[in-house]
Amino acid sequence: MTSQLASPLPESLTNPGHGHPPVSAWHHYPSLEYDPHAFAQATIAQTRQWEWDWVKINPRGVLFSELYGARYDPADYLGADVPRLIDTPYQRLEQLADLSSPTHPEVISEQEAVVRELRAGLPETPLYFTIFSPLTTVLQTVGLPITPSPVWGRGASFGIEDFWHTTPELIHGALQAALQTLIELSTRLISAGADGIFYALTGTANPLITPDKHTFDTYSTEYDRQLLESIGGRAILHTCTDTAHPEWFLDWPIQALNWDSFGRENPSLRDIAEHPSAPIVVGGVQRELFDGRHTAQIAAQVARTREELGSRPFLLTPSCALPPRFLNDTDLRAFAQAGRSNS
């Protein structure tokens, strides 16, 4: 069950009434993410083509640091999910004291337009807009990794250890500023037509980013819960990569919980779903199978996940965003058909 502070998921996702779990998948659109209209129309087209039961609105994954002046090259994705970082105004850790109001608030208005267009094109489909956490936003803004992988482009001149050893007041001040911006962004997107947010902690629960749970609770949990409570828990929470610790979030004010259940040191969907206080779980198929070479395994994994979870409600999705360089209709068709099968 979800936290008492969380709103329930839309009825179409908790009681679909068609004999199979709600199905969806998402990926980035590297060539379209800086064109709000093109991005919205591509998302609408994919949703209609595969008849997704709900949509994770998957904007460019750098818009949160762009709010604070980080600059990226939209022509250089290197076949990956995010463009190359050109530079950031925060070249030294002491400059965190300058992180306050967004320097590019037009990014918020741009995403409001995306949500309004999606709502007009998909009037009955639940929409969840991806929002990064305050900690993720601050780390990304200064050019530090948000998952255990290198920053593509001009990363920070200091390391993650330096970040944790700087003055706590500097970090908390930046986190508080990011929190207020993200609350405003989330509230405005819900007002524009989103049903809720897909709240991404990215890889910050991994010990290679945040060294221990005490540090995570001090610099993430305190702010995460404030943001989630500000929107009434209308959120699907995502904790990314290996060692993602989904068990840390069972009592948070969220509607559902997504993590890579195939990652190292991560529990299975059933492990979490069996917990008496667990929210609805999200996932079921390993994202790496969507490479054009494992189509039969995708269908088999869908069947296995549905069998393991039985009558428990869950949302069937890949374990994370699909790699755009491998995206193909054959794999998506196999996933969609297996997910909707009533056998």
Contacts in CASP RR format, 6 or more apart in sequence:
PFRMAT RR
TARGET T0000
AUTHOR 0000-0000-0000
METHOD contacts of the structure
MODEL  1
MTSQLASPLPESLTNPGHGHPPVSAWHHYPSLEYDPHAFAQATIAQTRQW
EWDWVKINPRGVLFSELYGARYDPADYLGADVPRLIDTPYQRLEQLADLS
SPTHPEVISEQEAVVRELRAGLPETPLYFTIFSPLTTVLQTVGLPITPSP
VWGRGASFGIEDFWHTTPELIHGALQAALQTLIELSTRLISAGADGIFYA
LTGTANPLITPDKHTFDTYSTEYDRQLLESIGGRAILHTCTDTAHPEWFL
DWPIQALNWDSFGRENPSLRDIAEHPSAPIVVGGVQRELFDGRHTAQIAA
QVARTREELGSRPFLLTPSCALPPRFLNDTDLRAFAQAGRSNS
1 276 0 8 1.000
1 277 0 8 1.000
1 278 0 8 1.000
1 279 0 8 1.000
2 8 0 8 1.000
2 253 0 8 1.000
2 254 0 8 1.000
2 255 0 8 1.000
2 256 0 8 1.000
2 279 0 8 1.000
2 280 0 8 1.000
3 233 0 8 1.000
3 251 0 8 1.000
3 252 0 8 1.000
3 253 0 8 1.000
3 254 0 8 1.000
3 279 0 8 1.000
5 228 0 8 1.000
5 229 0 8 1.000
5 232 0 8 1.000
5 233 0 8 1.000
5 253 0 8 1.000
6 228 0 8 1.000
6 232 0 8 1.000
6 233 0 8 1.000
6 234 0 8 1.000
6 235 0 8 1.000
6 253 0 8 1.000
6 254 0 8 1.000
6 255 0 8 1.000
6 279 0 8 1.000
7 232 0 8 1.000
7 233 0 8 1.000
7 234 0 8 1.000
7 255 0 8 1.000
8 14 0 8 1.000
8 255 0 8 1.000
9 126 0 8 1.000
9 255 0 8 1.000
9 256 0 8 1.000
9 280 0 8 1.000
10 54 0 8 1.000
10 126 0 8 1.000
10 195 0 8 1.000
12 22 0 8 1.000
12 53 0 8 1.000
12 54 0 8 1.000
12 124 0 8 1.000
12 126 0 8 1.000
13 22 0 8 1.000
13 53 0 8 1.000
13 54 0 8 1.000
13 126 0 8 1.000
13 280 0 8 1.000
13 315 0 8 1.000
14 280 0 8 1.000
14 313 0 8 1.000
16 22 0 8 1.000
16 53 0 8 1.000
18 340 0 8 1.000
18 342 0 8 1.000
19 342 0 8 1.000
20 306 0 8 1.000
20 316 0 8 1.000
20 339 0 8 1.000
20 340 0 8 1.000
20 341 0 8 1.000
20 342 0 8 1.000
21 306 0 8 1.000
21 309 0 8 1.000
21 313 0 8 1.000
21 314 0 8 1.000
21 315 0 8 1.000
21 316 0 8 1.000
21 339 0 8 1.000
22 53 0 8 1.000
22 54 0 8 1.000
22 315 0 8 1.000
22 316 0 8 1.000
23 52 0 8 1.000
23 53 0 8 1.000
23 315 0 8 1.000
23 316 0 8 1.000
23 317 0 8 1.000
23 335 0 8 1.000
23 336 0 8 1.000
23 339 0 8 1.000
23 340 0 8 1.000
24 52 0 8 1.000
24 53 0 8 1.000
24 54 0 8 1.000
24 55 0 8 1.000
24 56 0 8 1.000
24 315 0 8 1.000
24 316 0 8 1.000
24 317 0 8 1.000
25 50 0 8 1.000
25 52 0 8 1.000
25 317 0 8 1.000
25 318 0 8 1.000
25 322 0 8 1.000
25 332 0 8 1.000
25 335 0 8 1.000
26 55 0 8 1.000
26 56 0 8 1.000
26 58 0 8 1.000
26 317 0 8 1.000
26 318 0 8 1.000
26 321 0 8 1.000
26 322 0 8 1.000
27 58 0 8 1.000
27 321 0 8 1.000
27 322 0 8 1.000
27 323 0 8 1.000
27 324 0 8 1.000
27 327 0 8 1.000
28 58 0 8 1.000
28 60 0 8 1.000
28 61 0 8 1.000
28 81 0 8 1.000
28 82 0 8 1.000
28 321 0 8 1.000
28 324 0 8 1.000
29 38 0 8 1.000
29 39 0 8 1.000
29 42 0 8 1.000
29 43 0 8 1.000
29 58 0 8 1.000
29 324 0 8 1.000
30 77 0 8 1.000
30 79 0 8 1.000
30 81 0 8 1.000
30 83 0 8 1.000
30 324 0 8 1.000
32 38 0 8 1.000
32 39 0 8 1.000
32 42 0 8 1.000
33 39 0 8 1.000
33 59 0 8 1.000
33 60 0 8 1.000
33 61 0 8 1.000
33 74 0 8 1.000
34 60 0 8 1.000
34 74 0 8 1.000
36 110 0 8 1.000
36 111 0 8 1.000
36 113 0 8 1.000
36 114 0 8 1.000
36 117 0 8 1.000
37 113 0 8 1.000
37 117 0 8 1.000
39 59 0 8 1.000
39 114 0 8 1.000
40 113 0 8 1.000
40 114 0 8 1.000
40 117 0 8 1.000
40 118 0 8 1.000
41 117 0 8 1.000
43 55 0 8 1.000
43 57 0 8 1.000
43 58 0 8 1.000
43 118 0 8 1.000
44 117 0 8 1.000
44 118 0 8 1.000
44 121 0 8 1.000
44 122 0 8 1.000
46 52 0 8 1.000
47 55 0 8 1.000
47 122 0 8 1.000
47 125 0 8 1.000
48 122 0 8 1.000
50 332 0 8 1.000
50 333 0 8 1.000
50 336 0 8 1.000
51 336 0 8 1.000
51 340 0 8 1.000
52 125 0 8 1.000
53 125 0 8 1.000
53 126 0 8 1.000
54 125 0 8 1.000
54 126 0 8 1.000
54 127 0 8 1.000
54 128 0 8 1.000
54 315 0 8 1.000
55 118 0 8 1.000
55 122 0 8 1.000
55 125 0 8 1.000
55 126 0 8 1.000
55 127 0 8 1.000
55 128 0 8 1.000
56 128 0 8 1.000
56 130 0 8 1.000
56 198 0 8 1.000
56 236 0 8 1.000
56 317 0 8 1.000
57 114 0 8 1.000
57 115 0 8 1.000
57 118 0 8 1.000
57 127 0 8 1.000
57 128 0 8 1.000
57 129 0 8 1.000
57 130 0 8 1.000
57 194 0 8 1.000
57 198 0 8 1.000
58 130 0 8 1.000
58 321 0 8 1.000
59 111 0 8 1.000
59 114 0 8 1.000
59 129 0 8 1.000
59 130 0 8 1.000
60 82 0 8 1.000
60 83 0 8 1.000
61 81 0 8 1.000
61 82 0 8 1.000
61 130 0 8 1.000
61 132 0 8 1.000
62 70 0 8 1.000
62 72 0 8 1.000
62 82 0 8 1.000
62 83 0 8 1.000
62 85 0 8 1.000
62 140 0 8 1.000
63 107 0 8 1.000
63 111 0 8 1.000
64 131 0 8 1.000
64 132 0 8 1.000
64 136 0 8 1.000
64 137 0 8 1.000
64 140 0 8 1.000
64 141 0 8 1.000
64 178 0 8 1.000
64 182 0 8 1.000
65 88 0 8 1.000
65 137 0 8 1.000
65 140 0 8 1.000
65 141 0 8 1.000
65 143 0 8 1.000
66 72 0 8 1.000
66 104 0 8 1.000
66 107 0 8 1.000
67 102 0 8 1.000
67 103 0 8 1.000
67 104 0 8 1.000
67 105 0 8 1.000
67 107 0 8 1.000
67 108 0 8 1.000
67 137 0 8 1.000
67 181 0 8 1.000
68 88 0 8 1.000
68 89 0 8 1.000
68 90 0 8 1.000
68 99 0 8 1.000
68 102 0 8 1.000
68 103 0 8 1.000
68 104 0 8 1.000
68 137 0 8 1.000
68 141 0 8 1.000
68 178 0 8 1.000
69 88 0 8 1.000
69 89 0 8 1.000
69 103 0 8 1.000
69 104 0 8 1.000
69 141 0 8 1.000
70 85 0 8 1.000
70 87 0 8 1.000
70 88 0 8 1.000
70 89 0 8 1.000
70 140 0 8 1.000
70 141 0 8 1.000
70 143 0 8 1.000
71 85 0 8 1.000
71 86 0 8 1.000
71 87 0 8 1.000
71 88 0 8 1.000
72 82 0 8 1.000
72 83 0 8 1.000
72 84 0 8 1.000
72 85 0 8 1.000
72 86 0 8 1.000
73 83 0 8 1.000
73 84 0 8 1.000
73 86 0 8 1.000
74 83 0 8 1.000
75 83 0 8 1.000
76 83 0 8 1.000
76 84 0 8 1.000
77 83 0 8 1.000
77 84 0 8 1.000
78 84 0 8 1.000
78 152 0 8 1.000
79 324 0 8 1.000
79 325 0 8 1.000
80 152 0 8 1.000
80 325 0 8 1.000
81 321 0 8 1.000
81 323 0 8 1.000
81 324 0 8 1.000
82 152 0 8 1.000
83 152 0 8 1.000
84 152 0 8 1.000
84 153 0 8 1.000
85 143 0 8 1.000
85 151 0 8 1.000
85 152 0 8 1.000
85 153 0 8 1.000
85 154 0 8 1.000
85 155 0 8 1.000
86 153 0 8 1.000
86 154 0 8 1.000
87 154 0 8 1.000
88 141 0 8 1.000
88 142 0 8 1.000
88 143 0 8 1.000
88 154 0 8 1.000
88 155 0 8 1.000
88 156 0 8 1.000
89 95 0 8 1.000
89 98 0 8 1.000
89 103 0 8 1.000
90 96 0 8 1.000
90 98 0 8 1.000
90 99 0 8 1.000
90 141 0 8 1.000
90 142 0 8 1.000
90 143 0 8 1.000
91 156 0 8 1.000
91 157 0 8 1.000
92 157 0 8 1.000
92 158 0 8 1.000
93 142 0 8 1.000
93 158 0 8 1.000
93 162 0 8 1.000
93 163 0 8 1.000
93 166 0 8 1.000
93 170 0 8 1.000
94 166 0 8 1.000
94 170 0 8 1.000
96 138 0 8 1.000
96 142 0 8 1.000
96 166 0 8 1.000
96 170 0 8 1.000
96 171 0 8 1.000
96 173 0 8 1.000
96 174 0 8 1.000
97 170 0 8 1.000
97 173 0 8 1.000
97 174 0 8 1.000
99 138 0 8 1.000
99 141 0 8 1.000
99 173 0 8 1.000
99 174 0 8 1.000
99 177 0 8 1.000
99 178 0 8 1.000
100 177 0 8 1.000
101 177 0 8 1.000
101 181 0 8 1.000
102 108 0 8 1.000
102 181 0 8 1.000
108 184 0 8 1.000
108 185 0 8 1.000
108 188 0 8 1.000
111 129 0 8 1.000
111 185 0 8 1.000
111 189 0 8 1.000
112 188 0 8 1.000
112 189 0 8 1.000
112 192 0 8 1.000
115 127 0 8 1.000
115 129 0 8 1.000
115 189 0 8 1.000
115 192 0 8 1.000
115 193 0 8 1.000
115 194 0 8 1.000
116 192 0 8 1.000
116 193 0 8 1.000
118 127 0 8 1.000
119 127 0 8 1.000
119 192 0 8 1.000
119 193 0 8 1.000
119 194 0 8 1.000
126 195 0 8 1.000
127 193 0 8 1.000
127 194 0 8 1.000
127 195 0 8 1.000
127 196 0 8 1.000
128 194 0 8 1.000
128 195 0 8 1.000
128 196 0 8 1.000
128 197 0 8 1.000
128 198 0 8 1.000
128 235 0 8 1.000
128 236 0 8 1.000
129 186 0 8 1.000
129 189 0 8 1.000
129 194 0 8 1.000
129 196 0 8 1.000
129 197 0 8 1.000
129 198 0 8 1.000
130 197 0 8 1.000
130 198 0 8 1.000
130 200 0 8 1.000
131 182 0 8 1.000
131 185 0 8 1.000
131 186 0 8 1.000
131 189 0 8 1.000
131 197 0 8 1.000
131 198 0 8 1.000
131 199 0 8 1.000
131 200 0 8 1.000
131 227 0 8 1.000
132 140 0 8 1.000
132 146 0 8 1.000
132 182 0 8 1.000
132 200 0 8 1.000
132 202 0 8 1.000
133 182 0 8 1.000
133 199 0 8 1.000
133 200 0 8 1.000
133 201 0 8 1.000
133 202 0 8 1.000
133 204 0 8 1.000
133 220 0 8 1.000
133 223 0 8 1.000
133 224 0 8 1.000
133 227 0 8 1.000
134 175 0 8 1.000
134 176 0 8 1.000
134 178 0 8 1.000
134 179 0 8 1.000
134 182 0 8 1.000
134 220 0 8 1.000
134 223 0 8 1.000
134 224 0 8 1.000
134 227 0 8 1.000
135 175 0 8 1.000
135 201 0 8 1.000
135 204 0 8 1.000
135 210 0 8 1.000
135 219 0 8 1.000
135 220 0 8 1.000
135 223 0 8 1.000
135 224 0 8 1.000
136 146 0 8 1.000
136 200 0 8 1.000
136 201 0 8 1.000
136 202 0 8 1.000
136 203 0 8 1.000
136 204 0 8 1.000
137 178 0 8 1.000
137 181 0 8 1.000
137 182 0 8 1.000
138 171 0 8 1.000
138 174 0 8 1.000
138 175 0 8 1.000
138 178 0 8 1.000
139 145 0 8 1.000
139 146 0 8 1.000
139 160 0 8 1.000
139 163 0 8 1.000
139 204 0 8 1.000
139 209 0 8 1.000
140 146 0 8 1.000
141 178 0 8 1.000
142 156 0 8 1.000
142 163 0 8 1.000
143 151 0 8 1.000
143 154 0 8 1.000
143 155 0 8 1.000
143 156 0 8 1.000
144 151 0 8 1.000
144 155 0 8 1.000
144 156 0 8 1.000
144 159 0 8 1.000
144 160 0 8 1.000
144 163 0 8 1.000
145 151 0 8 1.000
145 160 0 8 1.000
145 209 0 8 1.000
146 202 0 8 1.000
146 203 0 8 1.000
146 204 0 8 1.000
146 209 0 8 1.000
147 202 0 8 1.000
147 203 0 8 1.000
147 206 0 8 1.000
147 209 0 8 1.000
147 240 0 8 1.000
147 241 0 8 1.000
148 203 0 8 1.000
148 206 0 8 1.000
148 208 0 8 1.000
148 209 0 8 1.000
148 241 0 8 1.000
148 242 0 8 1.000
160 208 0 8 1.000
160 209 0 8 1.000
163 171 0 8 1.000
164 211 0 8 1.000
164 215 0 8 1.000
171 219 0 8 1.000
172 219 0 8 1.000
175 219 0 8 1.000
175 223 0 8 1.000
176 223 0 8 1.000
178 223 0 8 1.000
179 223 0 8 1.000
179 226 0 8 1.000
179 227 0 8 1.000
182 227 0 8 1.000
183 226 0 8 1.000
183 227 0 8 1.000
183 230 0 8 1.000
183 231 0 8 1.000
186 196 0 8 1.000
186 197 0 8 1.000
186 227 0 8 1.000
186 230 0 8 1.000
186 231 0 8 1.000
187 230 0 8 1.000
187 231 0 8 1.000
189 196 0 8 1.000
189 197 0 8 1.000
190 196 0 8 1.000
190 197 0 8 1.000
190 231 0 8 1.000
190 234 0 8 1.000
195 234 0 8 1.000
196 231 0 8 1.000
196 234 0 8 1.000
196 235 0 8 1.000
196 236 0 8 1.000
197 231 0 8 1.000
197 234 0 8 1.000
197 235 0 8 1.000
197 236 0 8 1.000
198 235 0 8 1.000
198 236 0 8 1.000
198 238 0 8 1.000
198 258 0 8 1.000
199 224 0 8 1.000
199 227 0 8 1.000
199 228 0 8 1.000
199 235 0 8 1.000
199 236 0 8 1.000
199 237 0 8 1.000
199 238 0 8 1.000
199 254 0 8 1.000
200 238 0 8 1.000
200 240 0 8 1.000
201 220 0 8 1.000
201 224 0 8 1.000
201 237 0 8 1.000
201 238 0 8 1.000
201 239 0 8 1.000
201 240 0 8 1.000
202 238 0 8 1.000
202 240 0 8 1.000
202 241 0 8 1.000
203 209 0 8 1.000
203 239 0 8 1.000
203 240 0 8 1.000
203 241 0 8 1.000
203 244 0 8 1.000
204 210 0 8 1.000
204 216 0 8 1.000
204 220 0 8 1.000
205 216 0 8 1.000
205 220 0 8 1.000
205 239 0 8 1.000
205 243 0 8 1.000
205 244 0 8 1.000
205 245 0 8 1.000
205 248 0 8 1.000
206 240 0 8 1.000
206 241 0 8 1.000
206 242 0 8 1.000
206 243 0 8 1.000
206 244 0 8 1.000
207 243 0 8 1.000
210 216 0 8 1.000
210 219 0 8 1.000
210 220 0 8 1.000
213 245 0 8 1.000
213 248 0 8 1.000
216 248 0 8 1.000
224 252 0 8 1.000
225 252 0 8 1.000
225 253 0 8 1.000
228 235 0 8 1.000
228 237 0 8 1.000
228 252 0 8 1.000
228 253 0 8 1.000
228 254 0 8 1.000
229 253 0 8 1.000
232 253 0 8 1.000
233 253 0 8 1.000
233 254 0 8 1.000
233 255 0 8 1.000
234 255 0 8 1.000
235 253 0 8 1.000
235 254 0 8 1.000
235 255 0 8 1.000
236 254 0 8 1.000
236 255 0 8 1.000
236 256 0 8 1.000
236 257 0 8 1.000
236 258 0 8 1.000
236 282 0 8 1.000
236 315 0 8 1.000
237 249 0 8 1.000
237 252 0 8 1.000
237 254 0 8 1.000
237 256 0 8 1.000
237 257 0 8 1.000
237 258 0 8 1.000
237 279 0 8 1.000
238 258 0 8 1.000
238 259 0 8 1.000
238 320 0 8 1.000
239 245 0 8 1.000
239 246 0 8 1.000
239 248 0 8 1.000
239 249 0 8 1.000
239 257 0 8 1.000
239 258 0 8 1.000
239 259 0 8 1.000
240 259 0 8 1.000
240 260 0 8 1.000
240 320 0 8 1.000
241 260 0 8 1.000
241 263 0 8 1.000
242 260 0 8 1.000
242 263 0 8 1.000
242 264 0 8 1.000
242 265 0 8 1.000
242 266 0 8 1.000
243 264 0 8 1.000
243 265 0 8 1.000
243 266 0 8 1.000
244 259 0 8 1.000
244 260 0 8 1.000
244 263 0 8 1.000
244 266 0 8 1.000
246 257 0 8 1.000
246 259 0 8 1.000
246 266 0 8 1.000
246 267 0 8 1.000
246 272 0 8 1.000
247 267 0 8 1.000
247 272 0 8 1.000
247 275 0 8 1.000
249 257 0 8 1.000
250 257 0 8 1.000
250 272 0 8 1.000
250 275 0 8 1.000
250 277 0 8 1.000
250 278 0 8 1.000
250 279 0 8 1.000
251 277 0 8 1.000
254 279 0 8 1.000
255 279 0 8 1.000
255 280 0 8 1.000
256 279 0 8 1.000
256 280 0 8 1.000
256 281 0 8 1.000
256 282 0 8 1.000
256 315 0 8 1.000
257 272 0 8 1.000
257 278 0 8 1.000
257 279 0 8 1.000
257 280 0 8 1.000
257 281 0 8 1.000
257 282 0 8 1.000
258 281 0 8 1.000
258 282 0 8 1.000
258 283 0 8 1.000
258 315 0 8 1.000
258 317 0 8 1.000
259 266 0 8 1.000
259 319 0 8 1.000
260 266 0 8 1.000
260 286 0 8 1.000
260 287 0 8 1.000
260 319 0 8 1.000
260 320 0 8 1.000
261 267 0 8 1.000
261 268 0 8 1.000
261 269 0 8 1.000
261 283 0 8 1.000
261 284 0 8 1.000
261 319 0 8 1.000
262 286 0 8 1.000
262 288 0 8 1.000
262 319 0 8 1.000
263 319 0 8 1.000
268 308 0 8 1.000
269 281 0 8 1.000
269 283 0 8 1.000
269 284 0 8 1.000
269 305 0 8 1.000
269 308 0 8 1.000
269 309 0 8 1.000
269 314 0 8 1.000
270 308 0 8 1.000
270 309 0 8 1.000
272 278 0 8 1.000
272 281 0 8 1.000
273 281 0 8 1.000
273 309 0 8 1.000
273 312 0 8 1.000
273 314 0 8 1.000
280 313 0 8 1.000
280 314 0 8 1.000
280 315 0 8 1.000
281 309 0 8 1.000
281 312 0 8 1.000
281 314 0 8 1.000
281 315 0 8 1.000
282 314 0 8 1.000
282 315 0 8 1.000
282 317 0 8 1.000
283 305 0 8 1.000
283 314 0 8 1.000
283 315 0 8 1.000
283 316 0 8 1.000
283 317 0 8 1.000
283 318 0 8 1.000
283 319 0 8 1.000
284 301 0 8 1.000
284 302 0 8 1.000
284 305 0 8 1.000
284 314 0 8 1.000
284 316 0 8 1.000
284 317 0 8 1.000
284 318 0 8 1.000
284 319 0 8 1.000
285 298 0 8 1.000
285 301 0 8 1.000
285 302 0 8 1.000
285 305 0 8 1.000
285 316 0 8 1.000
285 317 0 8 1.000
285 318 0 8 1.000
285 319 0 8 1.000
285 335 0 8 1.000
286 301 0 8 1.000
286 318 0 8 1.000
286 319 0 8 1.000
287 318 0 8 1.000
287 319 0 8 1.000
287 320 0 8 1.000
287 321 0 8 1.000
287 322 0 8 1.000
287 323 0 8 1.000
288 323 0 8 1.000
289 297 0 8 1.000
289 298 0 8 1.000
289 301 0 8 1.000
289 331 0 8 1.000
290 298 0 8 1.000
290 318 0 8 1.000
290 322 0 8 1.000
290 323 0 8 1.000
290 326 0 8 1.000
290 327 0 8 1.000
290 328 0 8 1.000
290 331 0 8 1.000
290 332 0 8 1.000
290 335 0 8 1.000
291 323 0 8 1.000
291 326 0 8 1.000
291 331 0 8 1.000
292 326 0 8 1.000
292 328 0 8 1.000
292 330 0 8 1.000
292 331 0 8 1.000
294 331 0 8 1.000
295 330 0 8 1.000
295 331 0 8 1.000
295 334 0 8 1.000
296 334 0 8 1.000
298 331 0 8 1.000
298 334 0 8 1.000
298 335 0 8 1.000
298 338 0 8 1.000
299 334 0 8 1.000
299 335 0 8 1.000
299 337 0 8 1.000
299 338 0 8 1.000
302 316 0 8 1.000
302 335 0 8 1.000
302 338 0 8 1.000
302 339 0 8 1.000
303 338 0 8 1.000
303 341 0 8 1.000
305 316 0 8 1.000
306 316 0 8 1.000
306 339 0 8 1.000
316 339 0 8 1.000
318 335 0 8 1.000
END
